[in-house]
């Protein structure tokens, strides 16, 4: 194969062209693809010879033909019905680019360098290389075009212009729009390389992209050119190679029915693979080790960042065609994970408070909030019963009630040993007077105390610290604020929220037990508790009012519909300052923005991460038929109809017993959601204080980034704070000045490793109980159930109704954009900040939770069938799979998952 005569590429020789191994090849000059190829070529890795046509050529072409202003004016989304399209914009821009000729100077440079490749009309590969691609966070994979087997200078020049035009394909414009990349900031370089007549080609990942396993190399290979594998035109052979020993761990031969090959004089064609070759391995074993070894060198060249590499083999020689970072690579999976109790005899459950902490927790949250402040407040509750002293409830006398196993939160069931206490009183059936007296004591002692003492005290602490400006606060103030706010929230849970939770649960249990005893299978409690006043429904009504306001203003309506959610609030503040719409949105976040996606304060609040609310707002703006008031009235009608039906069944004294239990349940039921509305409200103030303290620790070198503060223990953070301020008891000023602003060695590495460990733990599936319940106590699907319902899931029927639809599997707030309107939400659990998803859902299924979980209450308010506490729904259901949710019986029937797809909102509402 001919080589480029590099003496033709002396500095300044050409205005628009650089050699493939140019040291000055930067991202801005040659794009992401070109930069990585240059870096590999410089170090002597086998990269096909060729050259870069730099971005200066594209910019000059655009400038000479006065295209830029027209391009930018055209590169805007077009609203068609409920969708946003860039098809028209792309078509017009590409027509603009394909009309003018390249300048004579530019064409002459291309002809001269092309001629230097050797031969009369050497075949080349012409690849687009934009200046914002092949980055770890922005791959742009498949967004621009590649042209193979291009022969002749005229064909090459035409391919160059086509590459420039591919900067403006609908998918490329939409991708930049979605990611917030300004359309006027992009430019296109072109990589031209000698065409490799590949006999075998494919893709290699230096880490397993599916599992995150760093000890494995994954190779896809097939016959012919690599476009067949890259474009998904064939089922390739898959090889999993042990990275350490370069030996094959697993081989899966694909069908390989066809291959793409050069079509003689120009371009490529698809040919069938002979049946006898389809069952053969496309990649010789002798080259597997060499290819893997070469890939490891590529990864080392790029600072150990796992790489996605395109390769080819011709005449038994390996060539590297492209390398880029693997995007969205999972964390390294953990090995030998055991789910053992923290001490002998312990029994743990993922219930109550834990329902609001679905994922693995951060270090500071576990150490400070769970094991210190929650433990202390739990102990105070026990001590009030006069059966324990406070010290009995604290380590080492007691177990940790809110603990973790492999980073996941669990509640330790039971109570610590008593050092003294009241004698057990034999319980008797209470009299009617005693029961009425108890209700009065509950209302006065718990509910009124919560509303007029506990909640105001909690909010006062939050408001007091809200007045502190983190940027100007002292280190001591920041540290004190973090501790006081964390303690205040723990106090609010055990001294306030716990009781509305417990009372609501108890009163609904009375109603459920009555219904099961006197009308088994006829009613569910949800039929009588739907349509009650709630914060969740009020929030949706407020959002609908904003949507109506937006629809009355065409300018803002277009902005809302066309701008992606992650940039929408900034755009509104920039373009619509002072408008009623912006003021209404800001009021909404002032009221509801403190709500949490998870109780762990490592995660942002709704106001910090408003994307899902704004995504929901976009959907409401485009759907003028949705009216939550009408929906709420329908729920009330159904509730009243259920009560009328009950009156026909329960006669005499049973009717009055039913009415008494119904009144209790309906009276206390809303209090649970009202109390929960403020759960974690302190985090909206705590997080800015913590992040500012973290920023100051970054400045002195203690931490790598400000959010690493959440991966220190309380003691470690205390040491870091003392190192910042110095020892204020030192009397000599000169000594004092030398004490502060010191880093604490080792904390940076600890925080980094703990963050990585938490990310890896996100892939684990925690069991509901540790140790598992004995078989005779384990709720199971009986033989009769299995015979009747087959491969179904059983859970708690928490919201009545039955619906069949496809599923949207949402494992965390990071997946919210995958929620497709009109599908069934399947998730581990929900917290208040998940509420916007309910407007898009036709049903709800969760792993954990029960009749009074947040998801159950909100599902009833939105009138969607729900089954909670299925244990493993998120493991057995995939996005796109059709399922049936029966909220009356607590059954989830699974449909065929073979045709399931990974769904996202972009399938329905571009440009999500």
Residue pairs with C-beta under 8 A, 6 or more apart in sequence:
1 48
1 49
1 194
2 49
2 117
2 118
2 119
2 122
2 194
3 49
3 118
4 19
4 20
4 49
4 50
4 51
4 113
4 116
4 117
5 116
6 19
6 21
8 112
8 113
8 116
9 17
9 18
9 19
9 22
9 51
14 109
14 112
14 113
15 56
15 105
15 109
16 53
16 54
16 56
16 57
16 60
16 106
16 109
17 51
17 52
17 53
17 54
17 57
17 109
17 110
17 113
18 24
18 25
18 29
18 30
18 38
18 51
18 52
18 54
19 51
19 52
20 37
20 38
20 41
20 47
20 48
20 49
20 50
20 51
20 52
20 191
20 193
21 38
21 41
21 42
21 47
22 30
22 38
22 52
23 38
23 42
25 34
25 35
25 38
25 39
25 52
26 35
27 35
27 131
28 55
28 131
28 187
29 52
29 54
29 55
29 56
29 189
30 38
30 52
30 54
30 55
30 129
30 189
30 191
31 55
31 128
31 129
31 130
31 131
31 133
31 134
31 188
31 189
31 191
32 129
32 130
32 131
32 132
32 133
32 134
32 135
32 140
32 324
33 127
33 128
33 129
33 133
33 134
33 191
33 322
33 324
34 52
34 129
34 189
34 191
35 129
35 134
36 134
36 302
36 322
36 323
36 324
37 47
37 191
37 193
37 320
37 322
37 323
38 52
39 301
39 302
40 47
40 298
40 301
40 320
40 323
41 47
43 301
45 294
45 297
45 298
45 301
45 320
46 294
46 317
46 318
46 319
46 320
47 193
47 319
47 320
47 321
48 125
48 193
48 194
48 195
48 196
48 319
48 321
49 117
49 193
49 194
50 117
50 124
50 125
50 191
50 192
50 193
50 194
51 113
51 191
51 192
52 129
52 189
52 190
52 191
52 192
53 110
53 160
53 189
53 190
53 191
53 192
54 189
55 131
55 187
55 188
55 189
57 106
57 160
57 189
57 190
58 164
58 167
58 187
58 188
58 189
59 187
60 103
60 106
61 67
61 100
61 102
61 103
61 106
61 164
62 68
62 71
64 100
64 103
65 100
67 96
67 97
67 100
68 184
70 96
71 93
71 96
71 168
71 183
72 183
72 184
74 89
74 92
74 93
74 96
75 86
75 89
75 93
75 168
75 173
75 183
76 89
76 562
77 84
77 85
77 86
77 89
77 174
77 177
77 562
77 910
77 911
78 84
78 85
78 86
78 87
78 88
78 89
79 558
79 561
79 562
82 622
82 623
82 908
82 909
83 908
83 909
83 910
84 561
84 562
84 909
84 910
84 911
85 170
85 910
86 170
86 173
86 174
86 177
86 911
87 170
89 168
89 170
89 173
90 168
90 169
90 170
90 172
90 173
93 165
93 168
93 173
94 165
94 168
94 169
97 161
97 164
97 165
97 168
98 161
98 162
98 165
101 107
102 110
102 157
102 160
102 161
107 153
107 157
110 153
110 156
110 157
110 160
111 153
113 192
114 122
114 124
114 153
114 156
114 192
115 153
117 124
117 194
121 151
121 152
121 153
122 151
122 194
122 195
123 149
123 150
123 151
123 194
123 195
123 197
123 262
124 150
124 151
124 156
124 192
124 193
124 194
124 195
125 146
125 147
125 148
125 149
125 150
125 191
125 192
125 193
125 194
125 195
125 196
125 321
126 146
126 147
126 148
126 150
126 156
126 159
126 160
126 163
126 190
126 191
126 192
127 146
127 147
127 163
127 190
127 191
127 192
127 193
127 322
128 144
128 145
128 146
128 163
128 166
128 167
128 188
128 190
129 144
129 188
129 189
129 190
129 191
130 140
130 143
130 144
130 167
130 172
130 186
130 187
130 188
130 189
131 186
131 187
131 188
131 189
132 138
132 140
132 176
132 181
132 185
132 186
133 139
133 140
133 141
133 143
133 144
133 324
134 140
134 324
134 325
135 325
136 305
136 325
136 327
137 327
138 179
138 181
139 324
139 325
139 327
140 172
140 175
141 324
141 327
142 171
142 230
143 166
143 169
143 171
143 172
143 175
144 163
144 166
144 167
144 169
144 172
144 188
145 162
145 163
145 166
145 169
146 227
147 159
147 162
147 163
147 267
148 195
148 225
148 227
148 262
148 267
148 268
149 195
149 262
149 263
149 266
149 267
149 268
150 156
150 159
150 195
150 266
150 267
151 265
151 266
152 266
155 266
156 192
160 190
160 192
163 188
163 190
164 188
164 190
166 172
166 188
167 186
167 187
167 188
173 183
174 910
174 911
176 182
176 183
176 186
177 183
177 564
177 911
178 564
178 911
178 912
180 564
180 566
180 567
193 321
195 262
196 312
196 314
196 319
196 321
197 262
197 314
198 224
198 225
198 226
198 312
198 313
198 314
198 319
199 223
199 224
199 313
199 314
199 315
200 221
200 222
200 223
200 224
200 282
200 283
200 312
200 313
201 221
201 222
201 224
201 225
201 226
201 229
201 310
201 311
201 312
201 313
201 321
202 219
202 220
202 221
202 222
202 226
202 229
202 236
202 282
202 283
202 310
202 311
203 219
203 220
203 226
203 229
203 230
203 308
203 309
203 310
203 311
204 217
204 218
204 219
204 220
204 291
204 292
204 295
204 308
204 309
204 310
204 311
205 217
205 218
205 219
205 306
205 307
205 308
205 309
205 326
206 217
206 243
206 295
206 296
206 298
206 299
206 306
206 307
206 309
206 326
207 213
207 214
207 216
207 217
207 218
207 306
207 326
207 329
208 214
208 216
208 218
208 240
209 218
209 308
209 326
209 329
209 330
210 218
210 330
211 330
211 333
212 329
212 330
212 331
212 332
212 333
212 760
212 763
213 332
213 333
214 243
214 306
214 332
215 242
215 243
215 244
216 240
216 241
216 242
216 243
216 249
217 240
217 241
217 242
217 243
217 292
217 295
217 296
218 238
218 239
218 240
218 241
219 238
219 239
219 240
219 241
219 283
219 288
219 291
219 292
220 229
220 236
220 237
220 238
221 229
221 236
221 237
221 239
221 282
221 283
222 228
222 229
222 234
222 236
222 237
222 254
222 256
222 259
222 282
223 256
223 259
223 273
223 277
223 282
224 259
224 260
224 261
224 271
225 259
225 260
225 261
225 262
225 268
225 312
226 310
226 311
226 312
226 321
227 233
227 260
227 268
228 234
228 236
228 258
228 259
228 260
228 270
229 236
230 310
233 258
233 260
233 270
234 254
234 255
234 256
234 257
234 258
234 259
235 254
235 255
235 256
235 257
236 254
236 256
236 282
237 251
237 252
237 253
237 254
237 256
237 281
237 282
237 283
238 250
238 251
238 252
238 254
239 248
239 250
239 251
239 252
239 283
239 288
240 248
240 249
240 250
240 251
241 247
241 248
241 249
241 288
241 289
241 292
242 248
242 249
243 292
243 296
246 288
246 289
246 292
246 293
247 289
248 285
248 288
251 281
253 279
253 280
253 281
255 278
256 273
256 277
256 278
256 282
257 272
257 273
257 278
258 270
258 271
258 272
258 273
259 270
259 271
259 273
260 268
260 269
260 270
260 271
261 268
261 269
261 270
261 271
262 268
262 269
263 269
283 291
283 313
287 313
287 316
287 318
290 318
291 311
291 318
294 311
294 318
294 320
295 307
295 309
295 311
298 307
298 309
298 320
298 323
299 305
299 306
299 307
302 323
302 325
305 325
306 325
306 326
306 329
307 323
307 324
307 325
307 326
308 323
308 324
308 325
308 326
308 327
309 320
309 322
309 323
310 320
310 321
310 322
310 323
311 318
311 319
311 320
311 321
312 318
312 319
312 321
313 319
330 763
331 756
331 759
331 760
331 762
331 763
332 756
332 760
333 760
333 763
334 406
334 760
334 761
334 763
334 764
337 406
337 764
339 405
339 406
339 766
339 767
339 770
340 405
340 770
340 771
341 347
341 348
341 405
341 770
341 771
342 348
342 399
342 400
342 403
342 405
342 412
343 399
346 399
346 412
346 770
347 412
347 413
347 414
347 769
347 770
347 771
348 403
348 405
348 410
348 411
348 412
348 413
348 769
348 770
349 410
349 411
349 413
349 768
349 769
350 408
350 409
350 410
350 411
350 766
350 768
350 769
350 848
351 411
351 848
352 411
352 501
353 374
353 402
353 409
353 411
353 493
353 599
354 402
354 409
354 410
354 411
354 848
355 829
355 848
355 849
355 853
355 854
356 596
356 598
356 599
356 679
356 680
356 829
356 831
356 854
357 409
357 598
357 599
357 600
358 598
358 812
358 828
358 829
358 848
359 408
359 598
359 600
359 761
359 762
359 812
359 828
360 404
360 406
360 407
360 408
360 758
360 761
360 762
360 764
361 370
361 404
361 407
361 408
361 409
361 600
361 602
361 758
362 600
362 601
362 602
362 710
362 711
362 754
362 758
363 710
363 711
363 712
363 713
363 751
363 754
364 601
364 602
364 690
364 709
364 710
364 711
364 712
364 713
364 714
364 717
365 599
365 600
365 601
365 602
365 710
366 404
366 407
366 409
367 713
367 714
368 482
368 483
368 486
368 713
368 714
369 486
369 489
369 490
369 601
370 400
370 402
370 403
370 404
370 409
371 400
371 402
371 403
372 714
373 486
373 487
373 489
373 490
373 491
374 401
374 402
374 490
374 493
374 494
375 393
375 394
375 395
375 398
375 400
375 401
375 402
376 394
376 487
376 490
377 490
377 491
377 493
377 494
377 495
378 393
378 401
378 402
378 494
379 388
379 390
379 392
379 393
379 394
379 398
380 390
380 393
380 494
380 495
381 494
381 495
381 498
382 388
382 392
382 393
382 415
382 416
383 389
383 390
383 392
383 393
385 421
385 422
386 421
386 422
387 418
387 420
387 421
387 422
388 415
388 416
388 418
388 419
388 421
389 419
389 420
391 397
392 398
392 416
392 417
392 418
392 419
393 416
397 416
397 417
398 416
398 417
399 412
399 414
399 416
400 412
401 411
401 412
402 409
402 410
402 411
402 412
403 409
403 410
403 412
404 410
405 766
405 770
406 761
406 764
406 766
407 757
407 758
407 761
407 764
408 761
408 764
408 766
410 766
410 770
430 438
439 664
442 503
446 499
446 500
446 503
447 499
447 500
447 503
447 668
447 671
449 496
449 499
450 496
450 497
450 499
450 500
450 671
450 675
454 491
454 492
454 495
454 496
455 492
455 496
455 675
455 678
458 488
458 489
458 491
458 492
458 496
458 678
458 681
458 682
459 678
459 681
461 484
461 485
461 488
461 682
462 485
462 488
462 681
462 682
462 684
462 685
465 481
465 484
465 485
465 685
465 686
465 689
466 685
468 477
468 481
468 689
470 478
470 688
470 689
470 691
470 692
471 692
473 481
473 689
473 692
475 693
475 696
475 721
475 724
475 725
476 721
476 725
478 689
478 690
478 692
478 693
478 696
479 693
479 717
479 718
479 721
481 685
481 686
481 689
482 686
482 689
482 690
482 693
485 682
485 683
485 685
485 686
485 689
486 601
486 682
486 686
488 682
489 679
489 680
489 681
489 682
489 683
492 678
492 679
492 682
493 679
496 675
497 675
497 676
497 678
497 679
500 668
500 671
500 672
500 674
500 675
501 672
501 675
501 676
501 852
503 668
503 671
504 665
504 668
504 669
504 671
504 672
504 852
505 672
505 851
505 852
507 661
507 664
507 665
507 667
507 668
507 669
508 525
508 529
508 665
508 669
508 851
508 852
510 661
510 664
510 665
511 525
511 528
511 661
511 662
511 664
511 665
512 525
512 851
514 657
514 658
514 661
515 522
515 523
515 524
515 525
518 649
518 650
518 654
518 658
519 646
519 649
519 650
522 649
523 642
523 645
523 646
524 797
524 798
524 800
524 887
524 888
525 665
525 851
526 797
526 798
526 799
526 800
526 851
526 856
526 860
526 887
527 638
527 639
527 642
527 800
528 639
528 642
528 643
528 646
528 662
528 665
528 666
529 639
529 665
529 666
529 669
529 860
530 635
530 636
530 638
530 639
530 799
530 800
530 860
530 861
530 863
531 632
531 633
531 635
531 636
531 638
531 639
531 861
532 666
532 669
532 670
532 861
533 670
534 670
534 673
534 857
534 858
534 861
535 673
535 674
535 677
535 832
536 673
536 832
536 835
536 838
536 857
536 858
536 861
536 862
537 628
537 632
537 861
537 862
539 588
539 591
539 592
539 835
540 628
540 835
540 838
540 839
540 862
541 628
541 629
541 632
542 588
542 591
542 592
543 588
543 613
543 616
543 617
543 620
543 836
544 620
544 626
544 627
544 628
545 584
546 581
546 584
546 585
546 588
546 617
547 617
547 620
547 621
549 580
549 581
549 584
550 556
550 557
550 560
550 581
550 617
550 621
551 557
551 621
551 624
553 579
553 581
555 576
556 572
556 576
556 579
556 581
557 621
559 568
559 571
559 572
559 575
559 576
560 568
560 617
560 618
560 621
561 618
561 621
561 622
562 911
563 571
564 911
564 912
565 610
565 611
565 612
565 614
565 615
565 618
565 817
565 912
566 611
568 614
568 618
569 585
569 610
569 614
572 581
572 582
572 585
573 582
576 582
585 617
588 613
589 606
589 607
589 610
589 613
592 606
592 613
593 605
593 606
593 607
593 610
593 684
594 605
594 606
594 607
594 678
594 680
594 681
594 683
594 684
595 605
595 606
595 677
595 680
595 831
595 832
595 833
595 835
596 603
596 605
596 606
596 679
596 680
596 683
596 831
596 832
596 833
597 603
597 604
597 605
597 606
597 609
597 812
597 813
597 831
597 833
597 834
598 813
598 831
599 679
599 680
599 831
601 680
601 683
601 686
601 687
601 690
601 710
602 707
602 710
603 813
604 687
605 680
605 683
605 684
605 687
605 833
606 612
606 613
606 832
606 833
607 684
608 684
608 687
609 813
611 816
611 817
612 813
612 816
612 833
612 836
612 837
613 836
615 816
615 817
615 836
615 905
615 912
616 836
616 837
616 839
616 840
618 909
619 821
619 839
619 840
619 909
620 626
620 839
622 909
626 839
628 839
631 862
631 863
632 861
634 863
635 860
635 861
635 863
638 863
643 662
646 655
646 658
647 655
650 657
650 658
669 857
672 852
672 857
673 854
673 857
673 858
676 832
676 854
677 832
679 832
690 709
690 710
691 706
691 707
691 709
692 706
693 709
693 721
694 703
694 705
694 706
694 707
694 708
694 709
694 710
695 706
696 724
697 703
697 706
697 708
697 709
697 720
697 724
697 743
697 747
698 704
698 705
698 706
698 708
700 723
700 724
700 741
700 742
700 743
701 743
701 748
702 720
702 723
702 724
702 743
702 744
702 747
702 748
703 709
703 720
703 747
703 748
703 751
704 748
704 751
704 752
708 748
708 751
708 752
708 755
709 717
709 751
711 750
711 751
711 752
711 754
711 755
711 758
712 720
712 747
712 750
712 751
716 744
716 747
716 750
719 744
720 744
720 747
723 740
723 741
723 742
723 743
723 744
724 740
724 741
724 742
725 740
726 736
726 738
726 739
726 740
726 741
726 742
727 736
727 739
728 736
730 736
730 739
762 812
765 872
765 874
765 875
768 848
768 871
772 778
779 794
781 789
781 792
781 794
785 792
785 794
789 891
789 893
790 893
791 894
792 891
792 892
792 893
792 894
793 845
793 867
793 870
793 871
793 872
793 873
793 876
793 891
793 892
793 894
794 870
794 890
794 891
794 892
795 845
795 846
795 867
795 868
795 869
795 870
795 871
795 873
795 890
795 891
795 892
796 849
796 850
796 851
796 856
796 867
796 868
796 869
796 890
797 867
797 886
797 887
797 888
797 889
797 890
798 849
798 850
798 851
798 853
798 855
798 856
798 859
798 860
798 866
798 867
798 868
798 887
798 890
799 844
799 856
799 859
799 860
799 863
799 864
799 865
799 866
799 887
800 865
800 887
800 888
801 843
801 863
801 864
801 865
801 887
801 888
802 865
802 884
802 885
802 886
802 887
802 888
803 824
803 842
803 843
803 864
803 865
803 884
803 885
804 882
804 883
804 884
804 885
805 822
805 823
805 824
805 842
805 843
805 882
805 883
806 820
806 823
806 824
806 879
806 880
806 881
806 882
806 883
806 900
806 903
807 823
807 824
807 825
807 826
807 845
807 877
807 878
807 879
807 880
807 881
807 882
807 883
808 818
808 819
808 820
808 823
808 824
808 825
808 826
808 841
808 879
808 903
809 815
809 818
809 826
809 827
809 874
809 877
809 878
809 879
810 816
810 818
810 819
810 825
810 826
810 827
810 837
811 827
811 828
811 874
813 833
813 834
816 837
817 904
817 905
817 906
817 912
818 879
818 902
818 903
818 904
818 905
819 825
819 837
819 840
819 841
819 905
820 840
820 903
820 904
820 905
820 907
820 908
821 840
821 905
821 908
821 909
822 840
822 842
823 840
823 841
823 842
823 903
824 841
824 842
824 843
824 844
824 845
824 883
824 885
825 837
825 838
825 840
825 841
825 843
825 844
825 845
826 845
826 846
826 873
826 874
826 877
826 883
827 834
827 845
827 846
827 847
827 874
828 846
828 847
828 848
828 874
829 846
829 847
829 848
829 849
829 853
829 854
829 855
830 837
830 844
830 846
830 849
830 853
830 854
830 855
830 858
831 854
832 854
834 854
834 855
835 858
838 844
838 858
838 859
838 862
838 864
839 862
841 862
841 864
842 864
843 864
843 865
843 866
843 885
843 887
844 855
844 859
844 864
844 865
844 866
844 867
844 868
844 885
845 866
845 867
845 868
845 870
845 873
845 877
845 883
845 885
845 892
846 853
846 855
846 866
846 867
846 868
846 869
846 870
846 873
847 869
847 870
847 871
847 872
847 873
847 874
848 868
848 869
848 871
849 855
849 856
849 868
849 869
850 856
850 868
850 869
851 868
853 868
853 869
855 866
855 868
856 866
856 868
859 865
859 866
859 887
860 866
864 887
865 885
865 886
865 887
865 888
866 885
866 887
867 885
867 886
867 887
867 890
867 891
867 892
870 892
873 892
876 894
877 883
877 892
877 894
877 897
878 897
878 900
879 900
879 901
879 902
879 903
880 897
880 899
880 900
880 901
880 902
880 903
881 894
881 895
881 896
881 897
881 900
882 895
882 896
883 892
883 893
883 894
883 895
884 891
884 892
884 893
884 895
885 892
886 892
886 893
904 912
905 912
906 912
